[in-house]
Amino acid sequence: MDTDLDTLATALCVKADDLLKQTPEQAPSRPAVGIAPRISDAEVVTLAVMQALLGFTSEARWLRFSRKHLPHLFRSTWLLACGQKPSR
């Protein structure tokens, strides 16, 4: 576990969540029916920002890195990317 990456991910997720709540018009619209998202918008933003900040230009490499170094933070994300169903 890398404490610095954990702290970065946590801070980014909290900030993204706060910003999305402050400006709901910036969040994507969701249909009333359909498949519910498995990860939040804040988690998507966190993953994208961390990927960019850490210099990963390949999504596959980023998913491998996050699966190895941050599995406790993004478990459901890398399971989905690998075609597996996360348990809740």
Biopython code that builds the backbone (N, CA, C, O; Angstrom):
import numpy as np
from Bio.PDB.StructureBuilder import StructureBuilder

atoms = [
    (1, "MET", "N", (0.848, -1.169, 0.000)),
    (1, "MET", "CA", (0.000, 0.000, 0.000)),
    (1, "MET", "C", (0.895, 1.234, 0.000)),
    (1, "MET", "O", (1.869, 1.306, 0.750)),
    (2, "ASP", "N", (0.570, 2.170, -0.816)),
    (2, "ASP", "CA", (1.317, 3.422, -0.892)),
    (2, "ASP", "C", (0.450, 4.525, -0.288)),
    (2, "ASP", "O", (-0.552, 4.932, -0.876)),
    (3, "THR", "N", (0.843, 4.997, 0.875)),
    (3, "THR", "CA", (0.046, 5.982, 1.606)),
    (3, "THR", "C", (-0.152, 7.261, 0.802)),
    (3, "THR", "O", (-1.234, 7.847, 0.821)),
    (4, "ASP", "N", (0.887, 7.695, 0.095)),
    (4, "ASP", "CA", (0.759, 8.922, -0.685)),
    (4, "ASP", "C", (-0.290, 8.783, -1.791)),
    (4, "ASP", "O", (-1.073, 9.705, -2.021)),
    (5, "LEU", "N", (-0.311, 7.639, -2.472)),
    (5, "LEU", "CA", (-1.318, 7.422, -3.515)),
    (5, "LEU", "C", (-2.704, 7.280, -2.905)),
    (5, "LEU", "O", (-3.687, 7.753, -3.475)),
    (6, "ASP", "N", (-2.784, 6.632, -1.752)),
    (6, "ASP", "CA", (-4.075, 6.521, -1.064)),
    (6, "ASP", "C", (-4.609, 7.907, -0.708)),
    (6, "ASP", "O", (-5.785, 8.207, -0.911)),
    (7, "THR", "N", (-3.732, 8.735, -0.180)),
    (7, "THR", "CA", (-4.130, 10.084, 0.209)),
    (7, "THR", "C", (-4.567, 10.888, -1.010)),
    (7, "THR", "O", (-5.577, 11.590, -0.964)),
    (8, "LEU", "N", (-3.808, 10.786, -2.097)),
    (8, "LEU", "CA", (-4.156, 11.483, -3.333)),
    (8, "LEU", "C", (-5.520, 11.027, -3.839)),
    (8, "LEU", "O", (-6.372, 11.853, -4.165)),
    (9, "ALA", "N", (-5.726, 9.727, -3.905)),
    (9, "ALA", "CA", (-6.999, 9.198, -4.411)),
    (9, "ALA", "C", (-8.165, 9.630, -3.536)),
    (9, "ALA", "O", (-9.219, 10.015, -4.042)),
    (10, "THR", "N", (-7.978, 9.566, -2.237)),
    (10, "THR", "CA", (-9.046, 9.958, -1.319)),
    (10, "THR", "C", (-9.371, 11.443, -1.458)),
    (10, "THR", "O", (-10.538, 11.827, -1.541)),
    (11, "ALA", "N", (-8.330, 12.275, -1.484)),
    (11, "ALA", "CA", (-8.544, 13.722, -1.605)),
    (11, "ALA", "C", (-9.216, 14.072, -2.935)),
    (11, "ALA", "O", (-10.122, 14.905, -2.971)),
    (12, "LEU", "N", (-8.780, 13.442, -4.021)),
    (12, "LEU", "CA", (-9.383, 13.709, -5.332)),
    (12, "LEU", "C", (-10.847, 13.290, -5.358)),
    (12, "LEU", "O", (-11.697, 14.012, -5.880)),
    (13, "CYS", "N", (-11.131, 12.136, -4.801)),
    (13, "CYS", "CA", (-12.508, 11.634, -4.817)),
    (13, "CYS", "C", (-13.429, 12.528, -3.986)),
    (13, "CYS", "O", (-14.545, 12.838, -4.403)),
    (14, "VAL", "N", (-12.959, 12.934, -2.820)),
    (14, "VAL", "CA", (-13.769, 13.811, -1.965)),
    (14, "VAL", "C", (-14.001, 15.155, -2.657)),
    (14, "VAL", "O", (-15.120, 15.666, -2.664)),
    (15, "LYS", "N", (-12.943, 15.725, -3.239)),
    (15, "LYS", "CA", (-13.073, 17.019, -3.922)),
    (15, "LYS", "C", (-14.005, 16.911, -5.133)),
    (15, "LYS", "O", (-14.862, 17.770, -5.341)),
    (16, "ALA", "N", (-13.831, 15.856, -5.925)),
    (16, "ALA", "CA", (-14.697, 15.673, -7.096)),
    (16, "ALA", "C", (-16.148, 15.499, -6.664)),
    (16, "ALA", "O", (-17.053, 16.063, -7.279)),
    (17, "ASP", "N", (-16.369, 14.727, -5.617)),
    (17, "ASP", "CA", (-17.725, 14.523, -5.116)),
    (17, "ASP", "C", (-18.337, 15.833, -4.633)),
    (17, "ASP", "O", (-19.493, 16.136, -4.930)),
    (18, "ASP", "N", (-17.549, 16.607, -3.885)),
    (18, "ASP", "CA", (-18.033, 17.906, -3.407)),
    (18, "ASP", "C", (-18.363, 18.845, -4.563)),
    (18, "ASP", "O", (-19.400, 19.508, -4.547)),
    (19, "LEU", "N", (-17.496, 18.903, -5.554)),
    (19, "LEU", "CA", (-17.728, 19.784, -6.706)),
    (19, "LEU", "C", (-18.961, 19.358, -7.499)),
    (19, "LEU", "O", (-19.732, 20.201, -7.957)),
    (20, "LEU", "N", (-19.145, 18.047, -7.660)),
    (20, "LEU", "CA", (-20.322, 17.574, -8.396)),
    (20, "LEU", "C", (-21.603, 17.868, -7.634)),
    (20, "LEU", "O", (-22.642, 18.125, -8.243)),
    (21, "LYS", "N", (-21.541, 17.833, -6.306)),
    (21, "LYS", "CA", (-22.727, 18.164, -5.509)),
    (21, "LYS", "C", (-23.017, 19.663, -5.524)),
    (21, "LYS", "O", (-24.178, 20.071, -5.493)),
    (22, "GLN", "N", (-21.961, 20.487, -5.573)),
    (22, "GLN", "CA", (-22.135, 21.943, -5.610)),
    (22, "GLN", "C", (-22.688, 22.412, -6.941)),
    (22, "GLN", "O", (-23.435, 23.389, -6.999)),
    (23, "THR", "N", (-22.329, 21.727, -8.000)),
    (23, "THR", "CA", (-22.775, 22.107, -9.339)),
    (23, "THR", "C", (-23.409, 20.900, -10.033)),
    (23, "THR", "O", (-22.802, 20.311, -10.927)),
    (24, "PRO", "N", (-24.617, 20.533, -9.630)),
    (24, "PRO", "CA", (-25.248, 19.337, -10.206)),
    (24, "PRO", "C", (-25.480, 19.433, -11.708)),
    (24, "PRO", "O", (-25.618, 18.412, -12.383)),
    (25, "GLU", "N", (-25.524, 20.653, -12.232)),
    (25, "GLU", "CA", (-25.709, 20.795, -13.690)),
    (25, "GLU", "C", (-24.485, 20.296, -14.462)),
    (25, "GLU", "O", (-24.580, 20.051, -15.665)),
    (26, "GLN", "N", (-23.349, 20.143, -13.799)),
    (26, "GLN", "CA", (-22.139, 19.636, -14.447)),
    (26, "GLN", "C", (-22.115, 18.107, -14.508)),
    (26, "GLN", "O", (-21.390, 17.527, -15.317)),
    (27, "ALA", "N", (-22.900, 17.463, -13.661)),
    (27, "ALA", "CA", (-22.956, 16.002, -13.635)),
    (27, "ALA", "C", (-23.759, 15.512, -14.834)),
    (27, "ALA", "O", (-24.687, 16.191, -15.274)),
    (28, "PRO", "N", (-23.415, 14.340, -15.368)),
    (28, "PRO", "CA", (-24.174, 13.822, -16.502)),
    (28, "PRO", "C", (-25.595, 13.468, -16.084)),
    (28, "PRO", "O", (-25.843, 13.043, -14.955)),
    (29, "SER", "N", (-26.513, 13.650, -17.013)),
    (29, "SER", "CA", (-27.908, 13.300, -16.716)),
    (29, "SER", "C", (-28.053, 11.784, -16.728)),
    (29, "SER", "O", (-27.392, 11.090, -17.501)),
    (30, "ARG", "N", (-28.903, 11.295, -15.885)),
    (30, "ARG", "CA", (-29.159, 9.857, -15.786)),
    (30, "ARG", "C", (-30.613, 9.593, -16.164)),
    (30, "ARG", "O", (-31.513, 10.291, -15.696)),
    (31, "PRO", "N", (-30.846, 8.596, -17.002)),
    (31, "PRO", "CA", (-32.229, 8.254, -17.330)),
    (31, "PRO", "C", (-32.942, 7.678, -16.104)),
    (31, "PRO", "O", (-32.300, 7.132, -15.206)),
    (32, "ALA", "N", (-34.259, 7.802, -16.073)),
    (32, "ALA", "CA", (-35.042, 7.308, -14.939)),
    (32, "ALA", "C", (-35.012, 5.782, -14.857)),
    (32, "ALA", "O", (-35.135, 5.208, -13.775)),
    (33, "VAL", "N", (-34.848, 5.139, -15.998)),
    (33, "VAL", "CA", (-34.799, 3.675, -16.029)),
    (33, "VAL", "C", (-33.489, 3.235, -16.663)),
    (33, "VAL", "O", (-32.814, 4.018, -17.331)),
    (34, "GLY", "N", (-33.147, 2.000, -16.452)),
    (34, "GLY", "CA", (-31.935, 1.470, -17.056)),
    (34, "GLY", "C", (-30.996, 0.891, -16.017)),
    (34, "GLY", "O", (-31.355, 0.736, -14.850)),
    (35, "ILE", "N", (-29.816, 0.583, -16.446)),
    (35, "ILE", "CA", (-28.816, -0.028, -15.568)),
    (35, "ILE", "C", (-28.201, 1.049, -14.689)),
    (35, "ILE", "O", (-27.741, 2.081, -15.178)),
    (36, "ALA", "N", (-28.198, 0.799, -13.408)),
    (36, "ALA", "CA", (-27.607, 1.757, -12.460)),
    (36, "ALA", "C", (-26.078, 1.695, -12.558)),
    (36, "ALA", "O", (-25.513, 0.613, -12.717)),
    (37, "PRO", "N", (-25.417, 2.836, -12.464)),
    (37, "PRO", "CA", (-23.956, 2.829, -12.519)),
    (37, "PRO", "C", (-23.365, 2.090, -11.323)),
    (37, "PRO", "O", (-23.917, 2.134, -10.224)),
    (38, "ARG", "N", (-22.241, 1.411, -11.542)),
    (38, "ARG", "CA", (-21.597, 0.655, -10.468)),
    (38, "ARG", "C", (-20.550, 1.474, -9.729)),
    (38, "ARG", "O", (-20.169, 1.140, -8.607)),
    (39, "ILE", "N", (-20.088, 2.540, -10.354)),
    (39, "ILE", "CA", (-19.172, 3.449, -9.666)),
    (39, "ILE", "C", (-19.721, 4.859, -9.828)),
    (39, "ILE", "O", (-20.448, 5.156, -10.776)),
    (40, "SER", "N", (-19.364, 5.707, -8.897)),
    (40, "SER", "CA", (-19.905, 7.069, -8.913)),
    (40, "SER", "C", (-19.169, 7.935, -9.931)),
    (40, "SER", "O", (-18.089, 7.586, -10.408)),
    (41, "ASP", "N", (-19.780, 9.066, -10.249)),
    (41, "ASP", "CA", (-19.140, 10.027, -11.139)),
    (41, "ASP", "C", (-17.829, 10.522, -10.530)),
    (41, "ASP", "O", (-16.851, 10.733, -11.247)),
    (42, "ALA", "N", (-17.808, 10.708, -9.217)),
    (42, "ALA", "CA", (-16.591, 11.159, -8.542)),
    (42, "ALA", "C", (-15.465, 10.134, -8.684)),
    (42, "ALA", "O", (-14.300, 10.509, -8.820)),
    (43, "GLU", "N", (-15.802, 8.856, -8.654)),
    (43, "GLU", "CA", (-14.785, 7.816, -8.836)),
    (43, "GLU", "C", (-14.233, 7.833, -10.260)),
    (43, "GLU", "O", (-13.035, 7.641, -10.466)),
    (44, "VAL", "N", (-15.100, 8.062, -11.236)),
    (44, "VAL", "CA", (-14.646, 8.146, -12.631)),
    (44, "VAL", "C", (-13.676, 9.317, -12.796)),
    (44, "VAL", "O", (-12.617, 9.178, -13.409)),
    (45, "VAL", "N", (-14.051, 10.471, -12.243)),
    (45, "VAL", "CA", (-13.183, 11.654, -12.310)),
    (45, "VAL", "C", (-11.857, 11.367, -11.608)),
    (45, "VAL", "O", (-10.796, 11.719, -12.123)),
    (46, "THR", "N", (-11.910, 10.735, -10.446)),
    (46, "THR", "CA", (-10.697, 10.412, -9.698)),
    (46, "THR", "C", (-9.772, 9.515, -10.511)),
    (46, "THR", "O", (-8.567, 9.758, -10.580)),
    (47, "LEU", "N", (-10.328, 8.493, -11.117)),
    (47, "LEU", "CA", (-9.514, 7.594, -11.938)),
    (47, "LEU", "C", (-8.863, 8.321, -13.110)),
    (47, "LEU", "O", (-7.683, 8.116, -13.396)),
    (48, "ALA", "N", (-9.631, 9.168, -13.781)),
    (48, "ALA", "CA", (-9.104, 9.902, -14.930)),
    (48, "ALA", "C", (-8.002, 10.875, -14.518)),
    (48, "ALA", "O", (-6.969, 10.963, -15.180)),
    (49, "VAL", "N", (-8.222, 11.603, -13.428)),
    (49, "VAL", "CA", (-7.225, 12.573, -12.967)),
    (49, "VAL", "C", (-5.963, 11.863, -12.494)),
    (49, "VAL", "O", (-4.854, 12.302, -12.799)),
    (50, "MET", "N", (-6.122, 10.765, -11.747)),
    (50, "MET", "CA", (-4.939, 10.035, -11.281)),
    (50, "MET", "C", (-4.156, 9.467, -12.457)),
    (50, "MET", "O", (-2.925, 9.497, -12.458)),
    (51, "GLN", "N", (-4.856, 8.954, -13.447)),
    (51, "GLN", "CA", (-4.186, 8.420, -14.634)),
    (51, "GLN", "C", (-3.350, 9.505, -15.301)),
    (51, "GLN", "O", (-2.203, 9.269, -15.682)),
    (52, "ALA", "N", (-3.927, 10.685, -15.439)),
    (52, "ALA", "CA", (-3.204, 11.793, -16.079)),
    (52, "ALA", "C", (-2.047, 12.279, -15.214)),
    (52, "ALA", "O", (-0.943, 12.489, -15.717)),
    (53, "LEU", "N", (-2.289, 12.458, -13.917)),
    (53, "LEU", "CA", (-1.231, 12.958, -13.030)),
    (53, "LEU", "C", (-0.054, 12.003, -12.923)),
    (53, "LEU", "O", (1.092, 12.435, -12.795)),
    (54, "LEU", "N", (-0.333, 10.713, -12.973)),
    (54, "LEU", "CA", (0.739, 9.724, -12.859)),
    (54, "LEU", "C", (1.375, 9.396, -14.209)),
    (54, "LEU", "O", (2.298, 8.585, -14.277)),
    (55, "GLY", "N", (0.891, 10.016, -15.276)),
    (55, "GLY", "CA", (1.538, 9.901, -16.586)),
    (55, "GLY", "C", (1.216, 8.650, -17.378)),
    (55, "GLY", "O", (1.993, 8.266, -18.252)),
    (56, "PHE", "N", (0.103, 8.007, -17.100)),
    (56, "PHE", "CA", (-0.278, 6.815, -17.853)),
    (56, "PHE", "C", (-1.051, 7.239, -19.093)),
    (56, "PHE", "O", (-2.130, 7.822, -18.989)),
    (57, "THR", "N", (-0.503, 6.949, -20.260)),
    (57, "THR", "CA", (-1.193, 7.261, -21.507)),
    (57, "THR", "C", (-1.957, 6.051, -22.029)),
    (57, "THR", "O", (-2.801, 6.187, -22.915)),
    (58, "SER", "N", (-1.674, 4.887, -21.496)),
    (58, "SER", "CA", (-2.356, 3.662, -21.885)),
    (58, "SER", "C", (-3.353, 3.270, -20.792)),
    (58, "SER", "O", (-2.978, 3.113, -19.630)),
    (59, "GLU", "N", (-4.605, 3.115, -21.167)),
    (59, "GLU", "CA", (-5.620, 2.718, -20.199)),
    (59, "GLU", "C", (-5.327, 1.327, -19.644)),
    (59, "GLU", "O", (-5.526, 1.078, -18.455)),
    (60, "ALA", "N", (-4.855, 0.422, -20.497)),
    (60, "ALA", "CA", (-4.534, -0.934, -20.038)),
    (60, "ALA", "C", (-3.421, -0.904, -18.988)),
    (60, "ALA", "O", (-3.499, -1.609, -17.982)),
    (61, "ARG", "N", (-2.393, -0.096, -19.216)),
    (61, "ARG", "CA", (-1.310, 0.009, -18.238)),
    (61, "ARG", "C", (-1.805, 0.631, -16.937)),
    (61, "ARG", "O", (-1.411, 0.205, -15.852)),
    (62, "TRP", "N", (-2.659, 1.628, -17.047)),
    (62, "TRP", "CA", (-3.214, 2.253, -15.845)),
    (62, "TRP", "C", (-4.039, 1.248, -15.042)),
    (62, "TRP", "O", (-3.920, 1.187, -13.818)),
    (63, "LEU", "N", (-4.868, 0.466, -15.719)),
    (63, "LEU", "CA", (-5.678, -0.529, -15.017)),
    (63, "LEU", "C", (-4.802, -1.596, -14.359)),
    (63, "LEU", "O", (-5.093, -2.038, -13.248)),
    (64, "ARG", "N", (-3.725, -2.013, -15.042)),
    (64, "ARG", "CA", (-2.798, -2.973, -14.423)),
    (64, "ARG", "C", (-2.135, -2.362, -13.193)),
    (64, "ARG", "O", (-2.015, -3.020, -12.161)),
    (65, "PHE", "N", (-1.709, -1.116, -13.298)),
    (65, "PHE", "CA", (-1.063, -0.436, -12.173)),
    (65, "PHE", "C", (-2.029, -0.298, -11.003)),
    (65, "PHE", "O", (-1.680, -0.604, -9.863)),
    (66, "SER", "N", (-3.241, 0.164, -11.286)),
    (66, "SER", "CA", (-4.202, 0.367, -10.201)),
    (66, "SER", "C", (-4.613, -0.963, -9.575)),
    (66, "SER", "O", (-4.849, -1.036, -8.369)),
    (67, "ARG", "N", (-4.699, -2.006, -10.382)),
    (67, "ARG", "CA", (-5.037, -3.323, -9.846)),
    (67, "ARG", "C", (-3.938, -3.821, -8.903)),
    (67, "ARG", "O", (-4.225, -4.450, -7.885)),
    (68, "LYS", "N", (-2.685, -3.537, -9.248)),
    (68, "LYS", "CA", (-1.558, -4.006, -8.431)),
    (68, "LYS", "C", (-1.325, -3.130, -7.202)),
    (68, "LYS", "O", (-1.083, -3.648, -6.111)),
    (69, "HIS", "N", (-1.397, -1.808, -7.368)),
    (69, "HIS", "CA", (-1.002, -0.890, -6.303)),
    (69, "HIS", "C", (-2.166, -0.285, -5.515)),
    (69, "HIS", "O", (-1.973, 0.189, -4.395)),
    (70, "LEU", "N", (-3.352, -0.300, -6.082)),
    (70, "LEU", "CA", (-4.491, 0.340, -5.417)),
    (70, "LEU", "C", (-5.737, -0.544, -5.395)),
    (70, "LEU", "O", (-6.843, -0.032, -5.564)),
    (71, "PRO", "N", (-5.593, -1.839, -5.194)),
    (71, "PRO", "CA", (-6.778, -2.703, -5.297)),
    (71, "PRO", "C", (-7.831, -2.405, -4.247)),
    (71, "PRO", "O", (-9.021, -2.603, -4.493)),
    (72, "HIS", "N", (-7.426, -1.943, -3.106)),
    (72, "HIS", "CA", (-8.360, -1.635, -2.025)),
    (72, "HIS", "C", (-9.185, -0.381, -2.316)),
    (72, "HIS", "O", (-10.235, -0.179, -1.706)),
    (73, "LEU", "N", (-8.724, 0.456, -3.236)),
    (73, "LEU", "CA", (-9.447, 1.687, -3.563)),
    (73, "LEU", "C", (-10.353, 1.537, -4.784)),
    (73, "LEU", "O", (-11.441, 2.113, -4.827)),
    (74, "PHE", "N", (-9.911, 0.772, -5.767)),
    (74, "PHE", "CA", (-10.628, 0.701, -7.039)),
    (74, "PHE", "C", (-10.967, -0.726, -7.438)),
    (74, "PHE", "O", (-10.913, -1.071, -8.618)),
    (75, "ARG", "N", (-11.314, -1.555, -6.468)),
    (75, "ARG", "CA", (-11.577, -2.963, -6.732)),
    (75, "ARG", "C", (-12.665, -3.158, -7.785)),
    (75, "ARG", "O", (-12.472, -3.907, -8.743)),
    (76, "SER", "N", (-13.796, -2.496, -7.616)),
    (76, "SER", "CA", (-14.904, -2.709, -8.551)),
    (76, "SER", "C", (-14.551, -2.238, -9.956)),
    (76, "SER", "O", (-15.022, -2.811, -10.939)),
    (77, "THR", "N", (-13.732, -1.206, -10.059)),
    (77, "THR", "CA", (-13.359, -0.679, -11.368)),
    (77, "THR", "C", (-12.527, -1.675, -12.156)),
    (77, "THR", "O", (-12.820, -1.939, -13.322)),
    (78, "TRP", "N", (-11.491, -2.234, -11.535)),
    (78, "TRP", "CA", (-10.664, -3.145, -12.322)),
    (78, "TRP", "C", (-11.331, -4.477, -12.528)),
    (78, "TRP", "O", (-11.001, -5.172, -13.488)),
    (79, "LEU", "N", (-12.264, -4.873, -11.665)),
    (79, "LEU", "CA", (-13.019, -6.087, -11.922)),
    (79, "LEU", "C", (-13.904, -5.902, -13.160)),
    (79, "LEU", "O", (-14.003, -6.795, -14.002)),
    (80, "LEU", "N", (-14.543, -4.737, -13.259)),
    (80, "LEU", "CA", (-15.367, -4.444, -14.422)),
    (80, "LEU", "C", (-14.536, -4.406, -15.698)),
    (80, "LEU", "O", (-14.970, -4.891, -16.743)),
    (81, "ALA", "N", (-13.343, -3.830, -15.610)),
    (81, "ALA", "CA", (-12.472, -3.726, -16.770)),
    (81, "ALA", "C", (-12.012, -5.101, -17.235)),
    (81, "ALA", "O", (-11.721, -5.298, -18.415)),
    (82, "CYS", "N", (-11.947, -6.044, -16.316)),
    (82, "CYS", "CA", (-11.531, -7.412, -16.651)),
    (82, "CYS", "C", (-12.715, -8.305, -16.993)),
    (82, "CYS", "O", (-12.548, -9.505, -17.208)),
    (83, "GLY", "N", (-13.909, -7.725, -17.043)),
    (83, "GLY", "CA", (-15.091, -8.484, -17.405)),
    (83, "GLY", "C", (-15.681, -9.314, -16.281)),
    (83, "GLY", "O", (-16.479, -10.217, -16.533)),
    (84, "GLN", "N", (-15.300, -9.021, -15.041)),
    (84, "GLN", "CA", (-15.833, -9.755, -13.899)),
    (84, "GLN", "C", (-16.870, -8.903, -13.195)),
    (84, "GLN", "O", (-16.872, -7.678, -13.316)),
    (85, "LYS", "N", (-17.746, -9.557, -12.463)),
    (85, "LYS", "CA", (-18.782, -8.835, -11.736)),
    (85, "LYS", "C", (-18.328, -8.616, -10.291)),
    (85, "LYS", "O", (-18.060, -9.580, -9.573)),
    (86, "PRO", "N", (-18.240, -7.353, -9.862)),
    (86, "PRO", "CA", (-17.834, -7.100, -8.472)),
    (86, "PRO", "C", (-18.947, -7.476, -7.504)),
    (86, "PRO", "O", (-20.128, -7.325, -7.817)),
    (87, "SER", "N", (-18.571, -7.960, -6.344)),
    (87, "SER", "CA", (-19.561, -8.278, -5.324)),
    (87, "SER", "C", (-19.741, -7.062, -4.433)),
    (87, "SER", "O", (-18.771, -6.369, -4.126)),
    (88, "ARG", "N", (-20.942, -6.803, -4.025)),
    (88, "ARG", "CA", (-21.218, -5.623, -3.171)),
    (88, "ARG", "C", (-21.705, -6.057, -1.834)),
    (88, "ARG", "O", (-21.990, -5.219, -0.978)),
]
sb = StructureBuilder()
sb.init_structure("model")
sb.init_model(0)
sb.init_chain("A")
sb.init_seg("    ")
for serial, (resi, resn, name, xyz) in enumerate(atoms, 1):
    if name == "N":
        sb.init_residue(resn, " ", resi, " ")
    sb.init_atom(name, np.array(xyz, "f"), 0.0, 1.0, " ", f" {name:<3s}", serial, name[0])
structure = sb.get_structure()
